[in-house]
Amino acid sequence: MHNSKNTTRRIFIKILCFSVVFLLLQSVLAFVAVPARSYSRLMLHELYSSSEPIDIGFLGASRFFRGVNTKEIDEQLGINSFDLGSSNQSLADAYYLLRETYRYRPVKLLVLDLSANRLYADASNFSAAIVLDYMKFSKNKAAYFFGAVDYEDYFKTLLPGLHYNNELLSTTWLSNAPIKLSRAYREYSPEVARYPETWYSGKGYISVSTAYKDRNIGKVNVAKWEPERVSKESLAYVEKIIGLCRTNGTDVICMSVPTPMASFGSMGNYQEYFDYIKIFLEQYDVPYYNFTLVKPSVFLCKETNFTDPMHLNVEGALSFTNKLAGFFREYQAGTLNPEDYFYDSCDEMLRDGAYVYSVWMEPQRNQNELTAYSYYGTTVTPEYAFYYKKAGMDDFVLYRDYNENHNAEVSLLDPGEYIIRAETRAVGSSVDYDQYDEITYTVK
């Protein structure tokens, strides 16, 4: 009996010692592996640091927190706005983040991002982890963990050192520890999370300075709307978010931000999504304001306003936010006329957008032929011109003038390496070109 007690005690002590050592090791791994440059950390700290009511809260993923300059909204309207955004934010993440917000601040108007891919998945373990890592401990955090994290990922979400173990295989961990030991990190300085072209600008807004070249967006790939991928859990979370807003006396609207016209053309079946989400929201009496269908007189969806096929850059966000401020001014005054801002349908937008949105070239199996592809308005017939430039040449030389043939046989060129340039425009247009593309190509 005595030996049995001693054996049990030794086993208990071994388990305890192992657990302590394991947790200490995980703490060290988390310290060096969890990225120091976290925008979610800065956003949540700023959220927790004040009890001031939020007049307009923006709840969504990167298209929102890169696309809406909250400080500009405040300056234009004399209010207090905040972007409750996080990377790859699912609707489950959005729901629990809104619950967390209500623990500290009231929200007068909530603007929910309902871009097409938001309805596909009910939760993302990574998107939940990057918020859970910095959320204060509470019943809401526990509910978030059990509601948004898959059972098989409980362990590594609880232990961030495991979740970010890929960082240990790169050199990132070498910079994490010095940053986390710095005074700037302890004081939540935005400079800690600054990259050369991306930085935290405050109130949840993240600035990105990169931009497409003028009239050179090239090939973009935006997935088509797939209604069969809609998650019932995601729809349920939209309903929960709406219910949570109304329980807390918050007005709620849904919105999407602009995209380049080339992305619009690439997706192809945007209208199916717009019809779907409009019908879904009607049952809750929630309006959907779709700035993907914004009129060019309000905001020009020019490629230089974007950093990639889906995200506004800092200049585009500033321009868009200036118009958005006027939109909210009219919305809150009850004078908003959506027809002043939006096309009625995708067809109307594509008819009105009577120009070529993008062009790109691809080699064909015949090694001396290139094909130019493009996206363009529904009333447009595109035409193409091709140019070449060899090493040592300052200017492009016209190879084939404008016509509707989008193939260029380059076999007449001497063998060697060239830069081939394609320019495109609508037949009958007087502009030099709408879009261009350049590739390096070797004629054999």
DRENTIVO-691658 format. One line per 10 residues: number of its first residue (from 1); for each residue x, z, y of C-alpha. Coordinates in steps of 0.2 Angstrom, whole numbers, plus 2048, in hexadecimal, padded with zeros to 3 digits. Example, Ala and Ser with C-alpha at 12.3 -4.5 7.8 and 13.67 -1.06 7.14 Angstrom:
% residues 2
1) 83E:827:7EA ~ 844:824:7FB .
//
This chain:
% residues 444
1) 800:800:800 ~ 80E:805:80C ~ 818:7F5:808 ~ 808:7EB:80A ~ 806:7F2:81C ~ 818:7EF:820 ~ 817:7DD:81A ~ 807:7DA:824 ~ 810:7E1:833 ~ 820:7D6:831 .
11) 815:7C7:82F ~ 80B:7CC:83F ~ 81C:7CF:849 ~ 823:7BE:843 ~ 813:7B5:848 ~ 814:7BE:859 ~ 826:7BA:85C ~ 823:7A8:857 ~ 814:7A6:863 ~ 81E:7AE:871 .
21) 82D:7A3:86E ~ 822:793:86C ~ 818:797:87C ~ 829:79A:886 ~ 830:78A:87F ~ 81F:781:884 ~ 821:788:895 ~ 832:781:897 ~ 82D:770:891 ~ 81E:770:89D .
31) 829:775:8AB ~ 835:766:8A8 ~ 828:75A:8A1 ~ 818:75B:8AB ~ 81B:74F:8BA ~ 81F:758:8CA ~ 818:749:8D5 ~ 806:74D:8D1 ~ 7F9:747:8DD ~ 7EC:752:8D4 .
41) 7F6:761:8D7 ~ 7F6:75E:8EA ~ 7E4:759:8EB ~ 7DE:769:8E2 ~ 7E9:774:8EC ~ 7E1:76C:8FC ~ 7D0:76E:8F5 ~ 7D3:781:8F1 ~ 7DB:784:901 ~ 7CB:783:90C .
51) 7B9:788:90B ~ 7B4:77C:918 ~ 7A5:772:913 ~ 7A8:760:90E ~ 79D:754:918 ~ 7A1:745:90D ~ 7A9:747:8FC ~ 7B0:738:8F2 ~ 7B0:73A:8DF ~ 7B9:72D:8D5 .
61) 7C9:726:8CE ~ 7D7:71C:8D6 ~ 7CC:70F:8DE ~ 7C4:71D:8E9 ~ 7D4:727:8ED ~ 7DE:718:8F1 ~ 7D0:70F:8FA ~ 7C8:71C:906 ~ 7D3:724:913 ~ 7CA:735:916 .
71) 7D4:739:925 ~ 7CE:729:92D ~ 7BC:72D:928 ~ 7BE:73E:930 ~ 7C5:737:940 ~ 7B7:72A:942 ~ 7A9:735:93E ~ 7AF:746:944 ~ 7AB:74D:932 ~ 7B5:755:924 .
81) 7B6:749:915 ~ 7C0:74B:905 ~ 7C5:740:8F6 ~ 7C2:749:8E5 ~ 7CB:73C:8DC ~ 7D7:73C:8CD ~ 7E0:72F:8C3 ~ 7D5:726:8B6 ~ 7C7:732:8BA ~ 7B9:731:8AD .
91) 7A7:736:8B2 ~ 7AA:746:8A7 ~ 7B9:74A:8B2 ~ 7AF:747:8C2 ~ 7A1:752:8BC ~ 7AC:761:8B9 ~ 7B7:75E:8C9 ~ 7A7:75E:8D3 ~ 7A2:76E:8CB ~ 7B3:775:8D0 .
101) 7B0:76F:8E2 ~ 7A0:778:8E3 ~ 7A8:789:8DE ~ 7B2:788:8EF ~ 7A9:77C:8FB ~ 798:775:8FE ~ 796:762:8FE ~ 789:759:90A ~ 78B:747:903 ~ 793:742:8F3 .
111) 799:730:8F1 ~ 79B:72C:8DE ~ 7A6:71E:8D8 ~ 79D:713:8CC ~ 7A8:704:8C9 ~ 7A4:6FB:8B9 ~ 7B1:703:8AD ~ 7AC:714:8B2 ~ 79E:713:8A5 ~ 7A8:70F:896 .
121) 7AF:71F:891 ~ 7A9:731:892 ~ 7BA:739:894 ~ 7CC:736:893 ~ 7D8:744:88D ~ 7E5:73F:899 ~ 7DA:73E:8A8 ~ 7D3:74F:8A4 ~ 7E5:757:8A1 ~ 7EC:751:8B2 .
131) 7DD:75B:8BB ~ 7DD:76A:8AE ~ 7EF:76D:8B1 ~ 7EC:772:8C3 ~ 7DA:778:8C3 ~ 7D8:78B:8C5 ~ 7D3:795:8B6 ~ 7C0:797:8B5 ~ 7B1:795:8AA ~ 7B0:783:8B2 .
141) 7C1:780:8AC ~ 7BD:786:89A ~ 7AD:77B:89A ~ 7B7:76C:8A0 ~ 7C4:76E:892 ~ 7B7:76F:885 ~ 7AC:762:88C ~ 7B9:755:891 ~ 7C7:757:884 ~ 7C6:750:873 .
151) 7C8:75D:865 ~ 7D7:755:85E ~ 7E0:757:86F ~ 7DC:769:873 ~ 7ED:76F:86E ~ 7F8:763:878 ~ 7EC:764:887 ~ 7EE:777:887 ~ 801:775:886 ~ 806:768:893 .
161) 817:767:88C ~ 810:75E:87D ~ 805:753:887 ~ 813:74D:892 ~ 820:74C:884 ~ 824:73A:888 ~ 82C:740:899 ~ 839:749:88E ~ 83E:738:887 ~ 841:731:898 .
171) 84C:737:8A7 ~ 83D:73D:8B1 ~ 83F:74F:8AB ~ 850:74F:8B3 ~ 848:74F:8C4 ~ 838:759:8C0 ~ 841:76A:8BF ~ 84B:769:8D0 ~ 83B:763:8D9 ~ 831:772:8D1 .
181) 83E:77E:8D7 ~ 83E:778:8E8 ~ 835:780:8F7 ~ 82C:770:8FB ~ 824:770:8EA ~ 81E:783:8EB ~ 817:77F:8FC ~ 80D:770:8F6 ~ 816:763:902 ~ 810:752:8FF .
191) 822:74C:901 ~ 824:752:8EF ~ 819:745:8E8 ~ 81E:737:8F3 ~ 824:727:8EC ~ 82C:718:8F6 ~ 81B:70F:8F6 ~ 80E:71D:8F2 ~ 80B:72D:8FA ~ 7FE:73B:8FC .
201) 7F6:73A:90D ~ 7EB:749:90C ~ 7D9:74D:908 ~ 7DA:744:8F7 ~ 7DF:733:8FF ~ 7EF:72A:8F8 ~ 7F7:71D:901 ~ 7FF:70E:8F9 ~ 809:701:903 ~ 80C:6F3:8F7 .
211) 802:6E3:8FA ~ 7FF:6D2:8F4 ~ 808:6C4:8FD ~ 7FC:6BA:909 ~ 7F3:6AD:8FF ~ 7FD:6B1:8EF ~ 7F3:6BC:8E4 ~ 7F6:6B2:8D4 ~ 7EE:6B5:8C4 ~ 7E3:6C5:8C2 .
221) 7DB:6CC:8B3 ~ 7CC:6D6:8B5 ~ 7C2:6DB:8A5 ~ 7B0:6D4:8A4 ~ 7A2:6E0:8A4 ~ 79E:6E6:892 ~ 78D:6EF:891 ~ 790:6F3:87F ~ 79E:6FE:884 ~ 793:709:88F .
231) 795:71B:88A ~ 785:726:888 ~ 790:735:88D ~ 795:72C:89D ~ 783:728:8A2 ~ 77F:73A:89E ~ 78D:740:8AA ~ 786:735:8B8 ~ 776:73E:8B5 ~ 77E:74F:8B5 .
241) 788:74B:8C5 ~ 778:746:8CE ~ 76F:755:8C8 ~ 77D:760:8CD ~ 77D:759:8DF ~ 76A:75C:8E0 ~ 76B:76D:8DA ~ 778:771:8E8 ~ 76F:768:8F6 ~ 77B:759:8F6 .
251) 775:747:8FA ~ 77D:73B:8EE ~ 780:728:8EE ~ 78A:71D:8E3 ~ 797:710:8E9 ~ 7A4:703:8E4 ~ 7B3:6FE:8EF ~ 7B8:6EC:8F3 ~ 7C3:6E1:8E7 ~ 7CC:6D1:8EB .
261) 7C2:6C2:8E9 ~ 7CD:6BC:8DB ~ 7C9:6CC:8D1 ~ 7B7:6C8:8D4 ~ 7B9:6B7:8CD ~ 7C3:6BD:8BE ~ 7B6:6C9:8B8 ~ 7A8:6BC:8B8 ~ 799:6C6:8B4 ~ 799:6D3:8C2 .
271) 786:6D0:8C4 ~ 782:6D7:8B3 ~ 78A:6E7:8B8 ~ 782:6E8:8C9 ~ 771:6E5:8C1 ~ 774:6F2:8B3 ~ 77A:700:8BF ~ 76C:6FD:8CC ~ 75F:6FF:8BF ~ 767:70E:8B7 .
281) 768:717:8C8 ~ 757:713:8CE ~ 750:720:8C2 ~ 759:72D:8CB ~ 755:726:8DD ~ 767:724:8E1 ~ 76D:715:8EB ~ 77C:70A:8E6 ~ 786:703:8F4 ~ 791:6F5:8EC .
291) 7A0:6F1:8F8 ~ 7A6:6E5:8EB ~ 798:6DA:8F3 ~ 79E:6DD:904 ~ 79B:6CF:911 ~ 7AB:6C9:919 ~ 7A4:6CD:92A ~ 7A6:6DF:925 ~ 7B6:6DF:91B ~ 7C1:6D0:916 .
301) 7C5:6D1:903 ~ 7D6:6C9:907 ~ 7E4:6CC:8FA ~ 7F0:6D4:907 ~ 7E4:6E2:908 ~ 7E7:6E6:8F6 ~ 7F5:6ED:8EB ~ 7EF:6E6:8DB ~ 7DF:6DE:8D4 ~ 7D4:6EE:8D6 .
311) 7DC:6F9:8E4 ~ 7DD:6F9:8F7 ~ 7EE:6FC:8FF ~ 7F1:707:90E ~ 7EC:6F9:91A ~ 7DD:6F4:911 ~ 7D7:705:90F ~ 7D9:708:921 ~ 7CF:6F9:926 ~ 7C2:6FC:918 .
321) 7C0:70E:91E ~ 7BD:709:930 ~ 7AE:6FF:92A ~ 7A9:70D:91E ~ 7A8:719:92C ~ 79B:70E:935 ~ 792:70D:924 ~ 790:720:923 ~ 78C:722:935 ~ 77D:716:932 .
331) 779:71E:921 ~ 778:72F:929 ~ 76E:729:938 ~ 761:721:92C ~ 765:710:934 ~ 76E:708:926 ~ 76A:6F6:922 ~ 773:6F1:912 ~ 771:6DE:916 ~ 77D:6E1:924 .
341) 78A:6E6:918 ~ 787:6DE:907 ~ 783:6CE:8FE ~ 773:6CE:8F4 ~ 77C:6C8:8E4 ~ 78C:6C2:8DD ~ 785:6B0:8DE ~ 783:6B1:8F0 ~ 794:6B8:8F3 ~ 79C:6AA:8E8 .
351) 792:69D:8F2 ~ 797:6A4:902 ~ 7A9:6A6:8FD ~ 7AC:693:8FE ~ 7BF:693:8FB ~ 7CC:695:8ED ~ 7D0:6A8:8E9 ~ 7DF:6A6:8DE ~ 7EA:69A:8D5 ~ 7F8:69C:8C8 .
361) 802:690:8BD ~ 805:690:8AA ~ 811:685:8A0 ~ 808:67A:893 ~ 80F:677:881 ~ 815:667:889 ~ 825:66E:890 ~ 824:662:89F ~ 812:667:8A5 ~ 80B:675:8AF .
371) 7F9:679:8B1 ~ 7F2:682:8C1 ~ 7E3:68D:8BE ~ 7D8:695:8CC ~ 7C9:6A0:8D0 ~ 7BE:699:8DE ~ 7AC:699:8E6 ~ 79E:691:8DC ~ 79C:683:8EA ~ 7AE:67F:8E9 .
381) 7B8:671:8E0 ~ 7CA:676:8E1 ~ 7D8:669:8E3 ~ 7EB:66C:8E0 ~ 7FB:667:8E8 ~ 80C:66A:8DF ~ 81E:66C:8E7 ~ 82F:66F:8E0 ~ 83F:677:8E6 ~ 850:677:8DD .
391) 85F:683:8E0 ~ 867:680:8F1 ~ 858:678:8F8 ~ 850:681:908 ~ 83F:679:907 ~ 832:674:8FB ~ 830:661:8F7 ~ 81E:65A:8F4 ~ 81D:655:8E2 ~ 80B:650:8E1 .
401) 7FE:650:8EF ~ 7ED:658:8EE ~ 7E1:652:8E1 ~ 7D5:65A:8D5 ~ 7E1:659:8C6 ~ 7E8:66A:8C3 ~ 7F6:664:8B7 ~ 807:660:8BE ~ 813:656:8B3 ~ 824:65A:8B8 .
411) 82D:64E:8AD ~ 832:643:8BB ~ 83E:651:8C2 ~ 850:651:8BD ~ 854:65E:8AF ~ 857:66F:8B7 ~ 850:67F:8BE ~ 843:67E:8CB ~ 837:688:8D5 ~ 826:680:8D3 .
421) 818:683:8E0 ~ 806:680:8DE ~ 7FA:680:8ED ~ 7E7:67F:8EC ~ 7D8:67E:8F7 ~ 7C6:678:8F7 ~ 7C3:665:8F7 ~ 7BF:660:909 ~ 7C7:670:910 ~ 7D2:66D:920 .
431) 7DE:67C:91C ~ 7EF:679:915 ~ 7EB:684:906 ~ 7E1:693:901 ~ 7ED:69A:8F4 ~ 7FE:696:8EC ~ 808:69A:8DD ~ 81B:698:8DA ~ 824:699:8C9 ~ 835:695:8C3 .
441) 835:687:8B7 ~ 843:67E:8AD ~ 840:66B:8AB ~ 849:666:89A .
//
